[in-house]
Amino acid sequence: MNLIVIDPGHGGKDSGAVDYGLKEADVALRLAELVNNYLGDYANAATSMTRNKNTSPTYPAPPEGLRKRIAFANSKNADFFLSLHCNAGGGSGFESFVAHNAPARTKQIQKVINDQVLSYLKGYGIGAHGNPAKNDSQAARSRIAVLRDTRMPAVLLECLFIDNPKENKLLRDPKFLDGLAAAIVEGLAEALGLKKKVTKPKPMYRVEVNGKLIYDTAYEGKIAEAVIKAIDKNANKIYLTKL
């Protein structure tokens, strides 16, 4: 089982970058929720989120909030840490970060996620912000605490620029965010070897009333509806046959 800690950047007292009335913390949370939902389709993946709402009065601002997130992930003995953010500063595009001197395995996961996300963004005419796979260093020490101090492979994604008008509009679009979340999870699944859950198809049933075929269906609701209608009409013969 792979335990993935999903970290929606900022939150609570910390809104992150804000432009055109859109808060980075809100976008990060919505994207994290979508990523979490998609990961639910995998049999060998479990998830935990560092926050699940944006307005908690008890959620502290940095740096205390960051320390709590790091301690949370480390206490879980997580297998991977994914931090989700939006960029700002007058640029455009997507990029990601790993810690200074990150091991090769972490860089490999970063690259696979990047490839999937950039393939998705290409359909919107958006590319990488410079080199999309960045090593987070400031002098001899990493500056991003959630990458530096977590004890598992960790990648931070900067998903477009909130102060770019075109990208701000996309970050408000539920369809775009859903597709972005799906691309992130496809990258994670490939990199971590996640396997989709196998679901058995529901059996088909034939509903006949007074010799007339009503449905061939696997949906219990339709079966129940047809039988209730037949009873209401005082049907003489109701047949339910498994196909």
Secondary structure, DSSP 8 states (H G I E B T S, - for coil): -EEEEEEE-SBTTB--SEETTEEHHHHHHHHHHHHHHHHTTBTTEEEEES-S-S--TT---TTHHHHHHHHHHHHTT-SEEEEEEEE-SS--SEEEEEETT--HHHHHHHHHHHHHHHHHHHTTT--EEEEEEEEE-BTTB-S-HHHHS-SS-EEEEEEEETTSHHHHHHHT-HHHHHHHHHHHHHHHHHHHT--B--------EEEEETTEEEEEES-HHHHHHHHHHHHHTT-S-EEEEE-
